Amino acid sequence: MRSDATKQARNRSVKSTLKTAERRLNDAIKEGNKESTQSALNAASSAFDKAAKLGVIHATKADRKKSRLAGRANAAA
């Protein structure tokens, strides 16, 4: 039971980090600042890769999210 609680806490933390990274990218896209959008995209991509590496989300889901976020960032640029 203890290990389940530990894993649950870690997963919750990582998922929260993913949502924050995605929210920051959305804010940067709305601002229209190219540099901040690119840095937010890099941070979000890295966060999704790390979450997939830890097994919090599936690797294919991470790739799909990264692709969609990159498409939105490029369309806004």
PDB file of N, CA, C and O in Angstrom:
ATOM      1  N   MET A   1       0.818  -1.196   0.000  1.00  0.00           N
ATOM      2  CA  MET A   1       0.000   0.000   0.000  1.00  0.00           C
ATOM      3  C   MET A   1       0.861   1.259   0.000  1.00  0.00           C
ATOM      4  O   MET A   1       0.530   2.238  -0.669  1.00  0.00           O
ATOM      5  N   ARG A   2       1.954   1.239   0.740  1.00  0.00           N
ATOM      6  CA  ARG A   2       2.795   2.436   0.804  1.00  0.00           C
ATOM      7  C   ARG A   2       3.386   2.774  -0.555  1.00  0.00           C
ATOM      8  O   ARG A   2       3.451   3.943  -0.934  1.00  0.00           O
ATOM      9  N   SER A   3       3.821   1.744  -1.295  1.00  0.00           N
ATOM     10  CA  SER A   3       4.416   2.027  -2.598  1.00  0.00           C
ATOM     11  C   SER A   3       3.367   2.569  -3.557  1.00  0.00           C
ATOM     12  O   SER A   3       3.680   3.399  -4.410  1.00  0.00           O
ATOM     13  N   ASP A   4       2.119   2.106  -3.428  1.00  0.00           N
ATOM     14  CA  ASP A   4       1.050   2.639  -4.262  1.00  0.00           C
ATOM     15  C   ASP A   4       0.858   4.126  -4.000  1.00  0.00           C
ATOM     16  O   ASP A   4       0.697   4.911  -4.934  1.00  0.00           O
ATOM     17  N   ALA A   5       0.876   4.506  -2.745  1.00  0.00           N
ATOM     18  CA  ALA A   5       0.698   5.916  -2.394  1.00  0.00           C
ATOM     19  C   ALA A   5       1.861   6.756  -2.906  1.00  0.00           C
ATOM     20  O   ALA A   5       1.670   7.891  -3.342  1.00  0.00           O
ATOM     21  N   THR A   6       3.053   6.200  -2.851  1.00  0.00           N
ATOM     22  CA  THR A   6       4.229   6.913  -3.341  1.00  0.00           C
ATOM     23  C   THR A   6       4.144   7.119  -4.849  1.00  0.00           C
ATOM     24  O   THR A   6       4.396   8.214  -5.352  1.00  0.00           O
ATOM     25  N   LYS A   7       3.789   6.060  -5.558  1.00  0.00           N
ATOM     26  CA  LYS A   7       3.661   6.157  -7.014  1.00  0.00           C
ATOM     27  C   LYS A   7       2.538   7.109  -7.405  1.00  0.00           C
ATOM     28  O   LYS A   7       2.671   7.877  -8.358  1.00  0.00           O
ATOM     29  N   GLN A   8       1.439   7.056  -6.672  1.00  0.00           N
ATOM     30  CA  GLN A   8       0.315   7.938  -6.964  1.00  0.00           C
ATOM     31  C   GLN A   8       0.717   9.401  -6.785  1.00  0.00           C
ATOM     32  O   GLN A   8       0.347  10.255  -7.590  1.00  0.00           O
ATOM     33  N   ALA A   9       1.470   9.681  -5.731  1.00  0.00           N
ATOM     34  CA  ALA A   9       1.915  11.053  -5.480  1.00  0.00           C
ATOM     35  C   ALA A   9       2.867  11.520  -6.578  1.00  0.00           C
ATOM     36  O   ALA A   9       2.784  12.662  -7.030  1.00  0.00           O
ATOM     37  N   ARG A  10       3.772  10.636  -7.007  1.00  0.00           N
ATOM     38  CA  ARG A  10       4.694  10.997  -8.076  1.00  0.00           C
ATOM     39  C   ARG A  10       3.955  11.239  -9.384  1.00  0.00           C
ATOM     40  O   ARG A  10       4.222  12.212 -10.089  1.00  0.00           O
ATOM     41  N   ASN A  11       3.027  10.347  -9.701  1.00  0.00           N
ATOM     42  CA  ASN A  11       2.267  10.497 -10.942  1.00  0.00           C
ATOM     43  C   ASN A  11       1.458  11.782 -10.943  1.00  0.00           C
ATOM     44  O   ASN A  11       1.375  12.467 -11.962  1.00  0.00           O
ATOM     45  N   ARG A  12       0.865  12.108  -9.811  1.00  0.00           N
ATOM     46  CA  ARG A  12       0.079  13.332  -9.706  1.00  0.00           C
ATOM     47  C   ARG A  12       0.968  14.547  -9.924  1.00  0.00           C
ATOM     48  O   ARG A  12       0.573  15.496 -10.601  1.00  0.00           O
ATOM     49  N   SER A  13       2.152  14.521  -9.359  1.00  0.00           N
ATOM     50  CA  SER A  13       3.091  15.632  -9.506  1.00  0.00           C
ATOM     51  C   SER A  13       3.529  15.794 -10.953  1.00  0.00           C
ATOM     52  O   SER A  13       3.575  16.912 -11.466  1.00  0.00           O
ATOM     53  N   VAL A  14       3.849  14.697 -11.610  1.00  0.00           N
ATOM     54  CA  VAL A  14       4.305  14.753 -12.994  1.00  0.00           C
ATOM     55  C   VAL A  14       3.186  15.237 -13.909  1.00  0.00           C
ATOM     56  O   VAL A  14       3.427  16.047 -14.804  1.00  0.00           O
ATOM     57  N   LYS A  15       1.972  14.752 -13.697  1.00  0.00           N
ATOM     58  CA  LYS A  15       0.842  15.175 -14.524  1.00  0.00           C
ATOM     59  C   LYS A  15       0.543  16.656 -14.321  1.00  0.00           C
ATOM     60  O   LYS A  15       0.166  17.353 -15.263  1.00  0.00           O
ATOM     61  N   SER A  16       0.710  17.126 -13.107  1.00  0.00           N
ATOM     62  CA  SER A  16       0.523  18.549 -12.840  1.00  0.00           C
ATOM     63  C   SER A  16       1.566  19.374 -13.588  1.00  0.00           C
ATOM     64  O   SER A  16       1.252  20.434 -14.129  1.00  0.00           O
ATOM     65  N   THR A  17       2.799  18.892 -13.619  1.00  0.00           N
ATOM     66  CA  THR A  17       3.863  19.561 -14.356  1.00  0.00           C
ATOM     67  C   THR A  17       3.543  19.621 -15.848  1.00  0.00           C
ATOM     68  O   THR A  17       3.805  20.630 -16.502  1.00  0.00           O
ATOM     69  N   LEU A  18       2.976  18.539 -16.383  1.00  0.00           N
ATOM     70  CA  LEU A  18       2.602  18.516 -17.799  1.00  0.00           C
ATOM     71  C   LEU A  18       1.531  19.558 -18.099  1.00  0.00           C
ATOM     72  O   LEU A  18       1.613  20.276 -19.096  1.00  0.00           O
ATOM     73  N   LYS A  19       0.534  19.636 -17.235  1.00  0.00           N
ATOM     74  CA  LYS A  19      -0.544  20.604 -17.443  1.00  0.00           C
ATOM     75  C   LYS A  19      -0.014  22.034 -17.368  1.00  0.00           C
ATOM     76  O   LYS A  19      -0.437  22.901 -18.133  1.00  0.00           O
ATOM     77  N   THR A  20       0.906  22.271 -16.449  1.00  0.00           N
ATOM     78  CA  THR A  20       1.490  23.600 -16.314  1.00  0.00           C
ATOM     79  C   THR A  20       2.300  23.967 -17.552  1.00  0.00           C
ATOM     80  O   THR A  20       2.220  25.094 -18.040  1.00  0.00           O
ATOM     81  N   ALA A  21       3.072  23.024 -18.053  1.00  0.00           N
ATOM     82  CA  ALA A  21       3.871  23.284 -19.256  1.00  0.00           C
ATOM     83  C   ALA A  21       2.976  23.580 -20.445  1.00  0.00           C
ATOM     84  O   ALA A  21       3.274  24.464 -21.248  1.00  0.00           O
ATOM     85  N   GLU A  22       1.884  22.845 -20.560  1.00  0.00           N
ATOM     86  CA  GLU A  22       0.952  23.063 -21.666  1.00  0.00           C
ATOM     87  C   GLU A  22       0.257  24.427 -21.520  1.00  0.00           C
ATOM     88  O   GLU A  22       0.052  25.134 -22.507  1.00  0.00           O
ATOM     89  N   ARG A  23      -0.097  24.781 -20.300  1.00  0.00           N
ATOM     90  CA  ARG A  23      -0.744  26.072 -20.043  1.00  0.00           C
ATOM     91  C   ARG A  23       0.204  27.225 -20.373  1.00  0.00           C
ATOM     92  O   ARG A  23      -0.218  28.230 -20.946  1.00  0.00           O
ATOM     93  N   ARG A  24       1.472  27.088 -20.018  1.00  0.00           N
ATOM     94  CA  ARG A  24       2.458  28.136 -20.325  1.00  0.00           C
ATOM     95  C   ARG A  24       2.641  28.300 -21.834  1.00  0.00           C
ATOM     96  O   ARG A  24       2.807  29.415 -22.328  1.00  0.00           O
ATOM     97  N   LEU A  25       2.610  27.191 -22.555  1.00  0.00           N
ATOM     98  CA  LEU A  25       2.715  27.261 -24.007  1.00  0.00           C
ATOM     99  C   LEU A  25       1.498  27.967 -24.597  1.00  0.00           C
ATOM    100  O   LEU A  25       1.631  28.800 -25.494  1.00  0.00           O
ATOM    101  N   ASN A  26       0.315  27.632 -24.093  1.00  0.00           N
ATOM    102  CA  ASN A  26      -0.900  28.301 -24.580  1.00  0.00           C
ATOM    103  C   ASN A  26      -0.845  29.801 -24.327  1.00  0.00           C
ATOM    104  O   ASN A  26      -1.238  30.592 -25.185  1.00  0.00           O
ATOM    105  N   ASP A  27      -0.360  30.197 -23.153  1.00  0.00           N
ATOM    106  CA  ASP A  27      -0.234  31.624 -22.834  1.00  0.00           C
ATOM    107  C   ASP A  27       0.762  32.310 -23.758  1.00  0.00           C
ATOM    108  O   ASP A  27       0.535  33.436 -24.200  1.00  0.00           O
ATOM    109  N   ALA A  28       1.867  31.624 -24.049  1.00  0.00           N
ATOM    110  CA  ALA A  28       2.884  32.204 -24.933  1.00  0.00           C
ATOM    111  C   ALA A  28       2.344  32.358 -26.351  1.00  0.00           C
ATOM    112  O   ALA A  28       2.652  33.334 -27.035  1.00  0.00           O
ATOM    113  N   ILE A  29       1.540  31.396 -26.789  1.00  0.00           N
ATOM    114  CA  ILE A  29       0.945  31.483 -28.128  1.00  0.00           C
ATOM    115  C   ILE A  29      -0.014  32.666 -28.187  1.00  0.00           C
ATOM    116  O   ILE A  29      -0.038  33.401 -29.175  1.00  0.00           O
ATOM    117  N   LYS A  30      -0.807  32.850 -27.128  1.00  0.00           N
ATOM    118  CA  LYS A  30      -1.761  33.965 -27.098  1.00  0.00           C
ATOM    119  C   LYS A  30      -1.047  35.311 -27.105  1.00  0.00           C
ATOM    120  O   LYS A  30      -1.527  36.271 -27.708  1.00  0.00           O
ATOM    121  N   GLU A  31       0.105  35.381 -26.429  1.00  0.00           N
ATOM    122  CA  GLU A  31       0.885  36.623 -26.416  1.00  0.00           C
ATOM    123  C   GLU A  31       1.424  36.952 -27.798  1.00  0.00           C
ATOM    124  O   GLU A  31       1.523  38.121 -28.170  1.00  0.00           O
ATOM    125  N   GLY A  32       1.769  35.934 -28.550  1.00  0.00           N
ATOM    126  CA  GLY A  32       2.314  36.140 -29.882  1.00  0.00           C
ATOM    127  C   GLY A  32       3.814  36.364 -29.902  1.00  0.00           C
ATOM    128  O   GLY A  32       4.373  36.735 -30.934  1.00  0.00           O
ATOM    129  N   ASN A  33       4.469  36.144 -28.776  1.00  0.00           N
ATOM    130  CA  ASN A  33       5.923  36.310 -28.702  1.00  0.00           C
ATOM    131  C   ASN A  33       6.595  35.032 -29.199  1.00  0.00           C
ATOM    132  O   ASN A  33       6.417  33.957 -28.626  1.00  0.00           O
ATOM    133  N   LYS A  34       7.369  35.168 -30.272  1.00  0.00           N
ATOM    134  CA  LYS A  34       7.973  33.998 -30.910  1.00  0.00           C
ATOM    135  C   LYS A  34       8.995  33.307 -30.004  1.00  0.00           C
ATOM    136  O   LYS A  34       9.027  32.079 -29.928  1.00  0.00           O
ATOM    137  N   GLU A  35       9.829  34.096 -29.317  1.00  0.00           N
ATOM    138  CA  GLU A  35      10.879  33.509 -28.477  1.00  0.00           C
ATOM    139  C   GLU A  35      10.283  32.766 -27.287  1.00  0.00           C
ATOM    140  O   GLU A  35      10.704  31.652 -26.973  1.00  0.00           O
ATOM    141  N   SER A  36       9.306  33.377 -26.625  1.00  0.00           N
ATOM    142  CA  SER A  36       8.711  32.714 -25.465  1.00  0.00           C
ATOM    143  C   SER A  36       7.922  31.480 -25.887  1.00  0.00           C
ATOM    144  O   SER A  36       7.866  30.495 -25.152  1.00  0.00           O
ATOM    145  N   THR A  37       7.309  31.533 -27.075  1.00  0.00           N
ATOM    146  CA  THR A  37       6.593  30.364 -27.580  1.00  0.00           C
ATOM    147  C   THR A  37       7.556  29.213 -27.823  1.00  0.00           C
ATOM    148  O   THR A  37       7.258  28.069 -27.479  1.00  0.00           O
ATOM    149  N   GLN A  38       8.709  29.509 -28.414  1.00  0.00           N
ATOM    150  CA  GLN A  38       9.682  28.459 -28.701  1.00  0.00           C
ATOM    151  C   GLN A  38      10.247  27.856 -27.417  1.00  0.00           C
ATOM    152  O   GLN A  38      10.397  26.638 -27.318  1.00  0.00           O
ATOM    153  N   SER A  39      10.560  28.697 -26.437  1.00  0.00           N
ATOM    154  CA  SER A  39      11.104  28.172 -25.182  1.00  0.00           C
ATOM    155  C   SER A  39      10.043  27.371 -24.427  1.00  0.00           C
ATOM    156  O   SER A  39      10.363  26.360 -23.801  1.00  0.00           O
ATOM    157  N   ALA A  40       8.782  27.814 -24.482  1.00  0.00           N
ATOM    158  CA  ALA A  40       7.705  27.068 -23.821  1.00  0.00           C
ATOM    159  C   ALA A  40       7.469  25.730 -24.522  1.00  0.00           C
ATOM    160  O   ALA A  40       7.174  24.728 -23.871  1.00  0.00           O
ATOM    161  N   LEU A  41       7.597  25.718 -25.838  1.00  0.00           N
ATOM    162  CA  LEU A  41       7.442  24.470 -26.587  1.00  0.00           C
ATOM    163  C   LEU A  41       8.554  23.493 -26.225  1.00  0.00           C
ATOM    164  O   LEU A  41       8.297  22.302 -26.045  1.00  0.00           O
ATOM    165  N   ASN A  42       9.778  23.982 -26.118  1.00  0.00           N
ATOM    166  CA  ASN A  42      10.897  23.115 -25.734  1.00  0.00           C
ATOM    167  C   ASN A  42      10.688  22.544 -24.337  1.00  0.00           C
ATOM    168  O   ASN A  42      10.955  21.367 -24.097  1.00  0.00           O
ATOM    169  N   ALA A  43      10.212  23.379 -23.417  1.00  0.00           N
ATOM    170  CA  ALA A  43       9.980  22.923 -22.048  1.00  0.00           C
ATOM    171  C   ALA A  43       8.861  21.881 -22.004  1.00  0.00           C
ATOM    172  O   ALA A  43       8.965  20.884 -21.290  1.00  0.00           O
ATOM    173  N   ALA A  44       7.797  22.113 -22.765  1.00  0.00           N
ATOM    174  CA  ALA A  44       6.683  21.168 -22.784  1.00  0.00           C
ATOM    175  C   ALA A  44       7.108  19.836 -23.400  1.00  0.00           C
ATOM    176  O   ALA A  44       6.748  18.773 -22.893  1.00  0.00           O
ATOM    177  N   SER A  45       7.865  19.890 -24.480  1.00  0.00           N
ATOM    178  CA  SER A  45       8.336  18.657 -25.116  1.00  0.00           C
ATOM    179  C   SER A  45       9.208  17.857 -24.172  1.00  0.00           C
ATOM    180  O   SER A  45       9.089  16.635 -24.086  1.00  0.00           O
ATOM    181  N   SER A  46      10.078  18.545 -23.469  1.00  0.00           N
ATOM    182  CA  SER A  46      10.948  17.876 -22.510  1.00  0.00           C
ATOM    183  C   SER A  46      10.136  17.249 -21.380  1.00  0.00           C
ATOM    184  O   SER A  46      10.422  16.133 -20.949  1.00  0.00           O
ATOM    185  N   ALA A  47       9.128  17.967 -20.907  1.00  0.00           N
ATOM    186  CA  ALA A  47       8.296  17.453 -19.820  1.00  0.00           C
ATOM    187  C   ALA A  47       7.540  16.198 -20.262  1.00  0.00           C
ATOM    188  O   ALA A  47       7.438  15.235 -19.502  1.00  0.00           O
ATOM    189  N   PHE A  48       7.014  16.206 -21.483  1.00  0.00           N
ATOM    190  CA  PHE A  48       6.295  15.030 -21.972  1.00  0.00           C
ATOM    191  C   PHE A  48       7.242  13.849 -22.155  1.00  0.00           C
ATOM    192  O   PHE A  48       6.871  12.712 -21.865  1.00  0.00           O
ATOM    193  N   ASP A  49       8.462  14.103 -22.634  1.00  0.00           N
ATOM    194  CA  ASP A  49       9.436  13.021 -22.780  1.00  0.00           C
ATOM    195  C   ASP A  49       9.792  12.414 -21.422  1.00  0.00           C
ATOM    196  O   ASP A  49       9.884  11.194 -21.287  1.00  0.00           O
ATOM    197  N   LYS A  50       9.991  13.265 -20.426  1.00  0.00           N
ATOM    198  CA  LYS A  50      10.342  12.769 -19.095  1.00  0.00           C
ATOM    199  C   LYS A  50       9.198  11.963 -18.485  1.00  0.00           C
ATOM    200  O   LYS A  50       9.431  10.942 -17.839  1.00  0.00           O
ATOM    201  N   ALA A  51       7.958  12.423 -18.692  1.00  0.00           N
ATOM    202  CA  ALA A  51       6.803  11.696 -18.163  1.00  0.00           C
ATOM    203  C   ALA A  51       6.685  10.329 -18.818  1.00  0.00           C
ATOM    204  O   ALA A  51       6.349   9.348 -18.155  1.00  0.00           O
ATOM    205  N   ALA A  52       6.959  10.259 -20.115  1.00  0.00           N
ATOM    206  CA  ALA A  52       6.910   8.973 -20.814  1.00  0.00           C
ATOM    207  C   ALA A  52       8.033   8.064 -20.327  1.00  0.00           C
ATOM    208  O   ALA A  52       7.843   6.856 -20.183  1.00  0.00           O
ATOM    209  N   LYS A  53       9.178   8.637 -20.081  1.00  0.00           N
ATOM    210  CA  LYS A  53      10.315   7.848 -19.600  1.00  0.00           C
ATOM    211  C   LYS A  53      10.016   7.247 -18.225  1.00  0.00           C
ATOM    212  O   LYS A  53      10.411   6.117 -17.937  1.00  0.00           O
ATOM    213  N   LEU A  54       9.318   8.008 -17.381  1.00  0.00           N
ATOM    214  CA  LEU A  54       8.960   7.520 -16.049  1.00  0.00           C
ATOM    215  C   LEU A  54       7.789   6.547 -16.089  1.00  0.00           C
ATOM    216  O   LEU A  54       7.517   5.863 -15.103  1.00  0.00           O
ATOM    217  N   GLY A  55       7.095   6.480 -17.223  1.00  0.00           N
ATOM    218  CA  GLY A  55       5.957   5.584 -17.328  1.00  0.00           C
ATOM    219  C   GLY A  55       4.661   6.186 -16.822  1.00  0.00           C
ATOM    220  O   GLY A  55       3.675   5.474 -16.636  1.00  0.00           O
ATOM    221  N   VAL A  56       4.654   7.488 -16.598  1.00  0.00           N
ATOM    222  CA  VAL A  56       3.441   8.144 -16.115  1.00  0.00           C
ATOM    223  C   VAL A  56       2.409   8.215 -17.237  1.00  0.00           C
ATOM    224  O   VAL A  56       1.217   8.013 -17.002  1.00  0.00           O
ATOM    225  N   ILE A  57       2.867   8.501 -18.455  1.00  0.00           N
ATOM    226  CA  ILE A  57       1.996   8.460 -19.623  1.00  0.00           C
ATOM    227  C   ILE A  57       2.660   7.561 -20.663  1.00  0.00           C
ATOM    228  O   ILE A  57       3.864   7.308 -20.605  1.00  0.00           O
ATOM    229  N   HIS A  58       1.872   7.091 -21.599  1.00  0.00           N
ATOM    230  CA  HIS A  58       2.401   6.215 -22.641  1.00  0.00           C
ATOM    231  C   HIS A  58       3.247   7.034 -23.612  1.00  0.00           C
ATOM    232  O   HIS A  58       2.962   8.206 -23.854  1.00  0.00           O
ATOM    233  N   ALA A  59       4.269   6.422 -24.156  1.00  0.00           N
ATOM    234  CA  ALA A  59       5.188   7.116 -25.067  1.00  0.00           C
ATOM    235  C   ALA A  59       4.467   7.642 -26.303  1.00  0.00           C
ATOM    236  O   ALA A  59       4.789   8.722 -26.798  1.00  0.00           O
ATOM    237  N   THR A  60       3.500   6.889 -26.801  1.00  0.00           N
ATOM    238  CA  THR A  60       2.762   7.328 -27.982  1.00  0.00           C
ATOM    239  C   THR A  60       1.920   8.559 -27.669  1.00  0.00           C
ATOM    240  O   THR A  60       1.784   9.452 -28.505  1.00  0.00           O
ATOM    241  N   LYS A  61       1.356   8.606 -26.469  1.00  0.00           N
ATOM    242  CA  LYS A  61       0.573   9.772 -26.070  1.00  0.00           C
ATOM    243  C   LYS A  61       1.473  11.003 -25.977  1.00  0.00           C
ATOM    244  O   LYS A  61       1.079  12.099 -26.373  1.00  0.00           O
ATOM    245  N   ALA A  62       2.677  10.815 -25.454  1.00  0.00           N
ATOM    246  CA  ALA A  62       3.619  11.924 -25.355  1.00  0.00           C
ATOM    247  C   ALA A  62       3.974  12.447 -26.746  1.00  0.00           C
ATOM    248  O   ALA A  62       4.018  13.657 -26.965  1.00  0.00           O
ATOM    249  N   ASP A  63       4.226  11.540 -27.676  1.00  0.00           N
ATOM    250  CA  ASP A  63       4.550  11.950 -29.046  1.00  0.00           C
ATOM    251  C   ASP A  63       3.383  12.691 -29.699  1.00  0.00           C
ATOM    252  O   ASP A  63       3.578  13.691 -30.390  1.00  0.00           O
ATOM    253  N   ARG A  64       2.181  12.193 -29.473  1.00  0.00           N
ATOM    254  CA  ARG A  64       0.994  12.816 -30.060  1.00  0.00           C
ATOM    255  C   ARG A  64       0.794  14.223 -29.514  1.00  0.00           C
ATOM    256  O   ARG A  64       0.524  15.154 -30.273  1.00  0.00           O
ATOM    257  N   LYS A  65       0.928  14.379 -28.198  1.00  0.00           N
ATOM    258  CA  LYS A  65       0.760  15.698 -27.576  1.00  0.00           C
ATOM    259  C   LYS A  65       1.836  16.669 -28.072  1.00  0.00           C
ATOM    260  O   LYS A  65       1.544  17.826 -28.374  1.00  0.00           O
ATOM    261  N   LYS A  66       3.075  16.189 -28.153  1.00  0.00           N
ATOM    262  CA  LYS A  66       4.168  17.040 -28.634  1.00  0.00           C
ATOM    263  C   LYS A  66       3.916  17.492 -30.063  1.00  0.00           C
ATOM    264  O   LYS A  66       4.147  18.654 -30.398  1.00  0.00           O
ATOM    265  N   SER A  67       3.446  16.586 -30.902  1.00  0.00           N
ATOM    266  CA  SER A  67       3.170  16.916 -32.298  1.00  0.00           C
ATOM    267  C   SER A  67       2.072  17.960 -32.413  1.00  0.00           C
ATOM    268  O   SER A  67       2.190  18.909 -33.188  1.00  0.00           O
ATOM    269  N   ARG A  68       1.013  17.790 -31.649  1.00  0.00           N
ATOM    270  CA  ARG A  68      -0.099  18.735 -31.713  1.00  0.00           C
ATOM    271  C   ARG A  68       0.294  20.101 -31.166  1.00  0.00           C
ATOM    272  O   ARG A  68      -0.097  21.132 -31.714  1.00  0.00           O
ATOM    273  N   LEU A  69       1.065  20.106 -30.093  1.00  0.00           N
ATOM    274  CA  LEU A  69       1.516  21.379 -29.531  1.00  0.00           C
ATOM    275  C   LEU A  69       2.454  22.096 -30.502  1.00  0.00           C
ATOM    276  O   LEU A  69       2.372  23.314 -30.660  1.00  0.00           O
ATOM    277  N   ALA A  70       3.338  21.345 -31.148  1.00  0.00           N
ATOM    278  CA  ALA A  70       4.258  21.947 -32.116  1.00  0.00           C
ATOM    279  C   ALA A  70       3.487  22.517 -33.303  1.00  0.00           C
ATOM    280  O   ALA A  70       3.823  23.589 -33.807  1.00  0.00           O
ATOM    281  N   GLY A  71       2.473  21.816 -33.742  1.00  0.00           N
ATOM    282  CA  GLY A  71       1.658  22.313 -34.844  1.00  0.00           C
ATOM    283  C   GLY A  71       0.967  23.605 -34.502  1.00  0.00           C
ATOM    284  O   GLY A  71       0.906  24.517 -35.326  1.00  0.00           O
ATOM    285  N   ARG A  72       0.440  23.698 -33.288  1.00  0.00           N
ATOM    286  CA  ARG A  72      -0.215  24.934 -32.872  1.00  0.00           C
ATOM    287  C   ARG A  72       0.776  26.072 -32.718  1.00  0.00           C
ATOM    288  O   ARG A  72       0.481  27.217 -33.062  1.00  0.00           O
ATOM    289  N   ALA A  73       1.965  25.748 -32.195  1.00  0.00           N
ATOM    290  CA  ALA A  73       2.985  26.787 -32.023  1.00  0.00           C
ATOM    291  C   ALA A  73       3.470  27.300 -33.370  1.00  0.00           C
ATOM    292  O   ALA A  73       3.682  28.501 -33.539  1.00  0.00           O
ATOM    293  N   ASN A  74       3.648  26.394 -34.334  1.00  0.00           N
ATOM    294  CA  ASN A  74       4.111  26.803 -35.652  1.00  0.00           C
ATOM    295  C   ASN A  74       3.048  27.591 -36.407  1.00  0.00           C
ATOM    296  O   ASN A  74       3.372  28.516 -37.151  1.00  0.00           O
ATOM    297  N   ALA A  75       1.789  27.230 -36.220  1.00  0.00           N
ATOM    298  CA  ALA A  75       0.699  27.943 -36.881  1.00  0.00           C
ATOM    299  C   ALA A  75       0.587  29.374 -36.343  1.00  0.00           C
ATOM    300  O   ALA A  75       0.239  30.301 -37.074  1.00  0.00           O
ATOM    301  N   ALA A  76       0.887  29.528 -35.061  1.00  0.00           N
ATOM    302  CA  ALA A  76       0.783  30.858 -34.447  1.00  0.00           C
ATOM    303  C   ALA A  76       1.960  31.748 -34.813  1.00  0.00           C
ATOM    304  O   ALA A  76       1.848  32.973 -34.776  1.00  0.00           O
ATOM    305  N   ALA A  77       3.091  31.140 -35.166  1.00  0.00           N
ATOM    306  CA  ALA A  77       4.313  31.912 -35.436  1.00  0.00           C
ATOM    307  C   ALA A  77       4.286  32.611 -36.768  1.00  0.00           C
ATOM    308  O   ALA A  77       5.245  33.295 -37.126  1.00  0.00           O
TER     309      ALA A  77
END
